Structures are given as structure tokens and as C-alpha cells.
Amino acid sequence: MPTPSTSDSVLVAVADGVATVTLNRPEARNALNGEVRAVVPALLAELGARDDVAAIVLTGADPAFCAGLDLRELSGETAGAVDVASLVVTDRGPFAAMGTPIIGAINGAAITGGLEYALACDFLIASERARFADTHTRVGIMPGWGLTVRLAEAVGVRRAKHMSATGNFVDAPTALAWGLVNLVVPHGELLATAQQIGRDIASILKANVSELMSIYNEQEFTLRAQQWGIESERSLAWLSKSFDRGALAGARQGIQERGRAQV
């Protein structure tokens, strides 16, 4: 099958039943601008529907996994400032549930929207350089991709509140101890490890894996529908009444410098 059409900002390669999708804006720490936010969900859905793809590895171009939303775009400092209300997704998060497992290969900092991308993966393999932070409060926006549900589920409510209230970074060993990631491996072995897990999945009949993943997905959103509804309702209300682009523009440099210090 031909390689899906993407963009320079999102790369894809398919081999041995495993698709590797790479966020490719390293100069911006793979921040999620409008183009990336449009390409990634469509690309993952396209790959998930292919018979020759049994698993997907999602990673970032070094040095970061993903720094979250593009703050220049979000603050209105660039043309075509994002409509913040469009960021809230009520049923799944940044990309749709599907039967093809998504393995997050977290190669560096995963911050705010980047953390939500990681949490939307089915499981995570982390480099020793991985760092995780929720800086929604520093940016002045509220989560709209399920972070308050998924982060609390992954690390426990108290740890999730700690991360969200402080914006402090959690390193890879701590993320492993807390249950946020499945494995921590040397940086140079990250992609090979994640792809090998993908090949392990590819060694099983795809219909069997897809059905089991679909059961997990259905249970996940049946049991937590009210929690997702609370987050999306409160996020939309905050973004429509309280989000201040000017305040973000003034704070952007400090926020970015703080994040880059962790790389």
C-alpha cells in the first residue's frame, strides 16, 4: 500500500506491520499547530484502517516528544489564531478510539497538550530523557482532551492534582514508578523497543487484537462518560469567558524557557 500523504510536520513510515508516525517540528519542540492537529487524527485513522498496519508507534523528532499547543498561534501572535473552543473534544481526546493499538514512544518532554497526546496512546514506552508536565494553569487554558480523567487514572488523583496544580515536571523513573509509562529504556533503544512491541502485536491475527482493543475502548467511555462531560463543559465555559490571549503572549517566553530547560 502507498504511504499516506502527510506533511513536512508529520512523517510516517510503514514496515513489518508497524507504522511509525513522527511529529516533526523539532525547532518548535513539536508543538501542535493547526496543521499538525488536523493531520495527526486523520493519519492515525487512515493507518488504523489499513490491513497491513497492526500497530502504530507515535513519537517526536528529538529533542522533545511534544511541547503542547503552539503558544504563538494560541496567543494570537501569528496569523490565524486558533479558535480555542474548537480544541475541546467531548468523546475521545485528540484522536479517535480504534482497534489498532497506538504505542507512544516518548523521546523527550511531553507537556500539556503533548501530555494529552501521550495519554491518548494505548500504552507508553519512555526514553530515559522523557519528562512529563501539565502546564494548563500556567498557559491559562483548561484541559479539553480528557487529561483530568486519564492522568488521574494513570497516576492516581493526588499525584494528578499535584502535577496540574504546580506544572512541575516528572522524570522518566518517577513516571514508571507512578504507572504513567510501561517501560523506560535507554534513549538510543527507544524506537527499536517500541517497534519491536509493534511487531509482537503484528504477529497476532489483527481481527483478534482489534476486537479486544474495541472492548477496552467501549468500556472506557461507557464507565467514564460523565467525567468526560464535566471536563468538556467546564473547559468550554472557561475558554469562552476567561482565556486571555494577551496574558499568554506576555508569559509565553517564560513558559517556553521553563519547558526547554527540561530537554
N, C-alpha and C positions, 0 to 999 in steps of 0.2 A: 504493500500500500504506500502511496506517496506520503511524504512528511507533511503535516498540516501547515497551512500558511500561518505565520505568526508576525512578529515584528522584530526589529533590532533589540527591543527592550525585553523580549521574552523568547528564549531559544528552546528548541525541542529536538531530541534525538531518540530514535526507537531502535532497540537491539535486544534480541533474545527474549522477546515478550515483555520488555520493560521500557517504558517511556520515561525519559529524564527531561524535566521542564526546569529551566534555569531563569530566574529573574535576573535581568542583565542591564542594570543601571548602576554599575559599581561606583561611579563618580558621585551618585546621589544615594549611596548605600541602599540601592534597590528600592527606593521609595516608590509608593504606589500612586503614580499619576493617573490621569483619566484613561490614557491608552492602556496601561497595564491592567487597570481594574476592569476594562472591557475585554481585553484579550484573554486573561487567565481563565475566567469561568467558562468561556466558550471553548477554549482549547482543551481544558480538562474534560468537559462534556464530550467533545469530539473524540478525544483519545479513549475515554471510558467506553465509548460505543464500538470501538474497533475490536474485531476478533483477534487481531494479532497483538493486542496490548492486555496483559493480565494484571499489571501493577504500574503505578505511576510514582516516580520519585520527584518531589518538589524541593528545589534548593535555590541558593542565591549565588551570584558571582562574588567571589571574595572582594572585600573583607567582611561583608555583612550578609546575613540572610535577608532581612528586610527591616528598614527603619520606620515602617508605617506609612501613613499617608504623606504625600508630598506637601510639606508645610508651606512652600512658596505658593503652590496652587490653592491650598486650603485658606491661606491668609489673604488671598486676593492680590498678591504681589506679581502674579503673572496673568497673562490674558486668559480669559475663560475660567474664572474662579469657579470652583466646584459648588454645586447646589448641595449643601450639607444634608438636607433632608433625604436626598437620593442615596446617601450612604447607608441608611438604615434598612436592613433586610429582616423580614419578620419570621422567616421559616427555617433558615438554614445557616446563614452566615455569608461569608464572602464567595463561596461556591457551593453548588448543589450536592446533595447526597447522591451517591451512586454505588453500584455494586463492585466497581473496580477499586481496590484499596489504594489510598494515597499515602505514601511514606514521606514524611517530612525529614529531609536531611539538613539539619540546622548547622550551618557552617560558621556562623558568627552571631552578631547581635540580632535579636528578634524583638522589636519594640512596638508596642501599642497595636496598630493595625497589622504589623508584622507578626506580633504575638498571636493575634486573632487568626492570621493565615496558618500559623503553626498549629494552633488549637483545632482548626478545621480539618487538619490531616487525621488519618485514622490512627497513626502512631508515629513516634518521633525517634530518630537516631541523631545524636548530637555530637558534634566535634568538641574537643576539649576547649576550643575557643568560643563556644556558644555562650551567649548571655541573653537573659530574658528580662523584660521590664514592661510594666503597664504605666504609660505616662499620659493617659487620657486627661487626668486632672491638671497636669502641667500645661497641656495644649489647650484645655478649656472646652473639650468636647466630651460626650458620653459614649460608651461602647454601644454599637448597633449591630454587631456581628456575633453576638452570643457569648462575649467574653465573661460576663458576670455569671453565666451558667457553667460554661466549660472550664474556666480557670478554677472555680470553686470545686468542681467535680474532680479535677485533676490533682489539686494540691491541698484541698480542704478549705473550708470557709475562712478560718482565721488567717491562714497564710495568704489566701487570695486577697483578703481585705488589707493585709499588710502591704502586699505588692502594689495594690491600687491606690492606697492612701499615701504612700511615700514616693512612688515612682522609682524606687531603688531597684538595682539590678541583682538578679540571681544568677550565679555562675553555674557551669555545667554540672559539677559534682553535687551541688545543692539541688539542682533541678532533678537529678537522678534520685537522690535521697527522698525528695518530696513526691516523686511519682509523676513529674511533668514529662519526663522523657523515658524511653525504654532502655536505651544504651548510650554510653559515652565512649567514643573511640578516638584514637589519635587523629589529628586533623587530616593528615595525608591519606588516611584509610576511610574517611567518611563516605565518599561517594561509592567506592567499591563495596563497602559494607552494605549500604542501602540498596545498591543494585543487586547484590547477591541475595538479599532478602526478597527483592522483587522477583528474582529468578526462582527462588524457592516457591513463591506463590504461583509463578508461571508453570511449575511442574505439576500443579493440581488442575483438574478439569475446571475451566473458567466458570461454567454454569454453577458448579458446587460452591465456589468461593463467592460468586455474585449473590447467590441466594442467601448465604449466611450473612454476608455484609448487609444485605437488604433487610434482614430480620433485625440486626443490630440497629440499623438506621430507623426503622419503623418504631421500634421500642423507645429509642432515644427521644424522638419527638412526640410520641404519644404521652410518655410519662412527664415530659418537661414543657409541654405546650404553654402552660400558664406562666412559667418562669420566662420563657422567650417573649411572651406577650407583654409582661411587665417591663422587660428591658427595652423592647422596641417602642412601647408607648412613652416611657419616660425619656428615652433618647430623642425621639421626635419632638417632644414638648420642649426639652432643653435647647435643642438646636434651633428651633423656631423662635425662641424667646430670649435666650441667654448667651448664645455663642457670639463672641466679639472678635471679628477678624482683625480689627486694629490692635487689640491687645495681643493677639497671636503674632502679628507681624513684628511687634516690638520685642516679644520674648523669643522669637524663632531662633535667632543666632545662639542664644544661651542654651536653649533646649537641644539644638543640634550638636553644639560643642560638648555638652554633657554626655550625649549618646556616643559621639565619636571617641570620647576618652575611654570607652569600654572596648573598642576594637583593638 
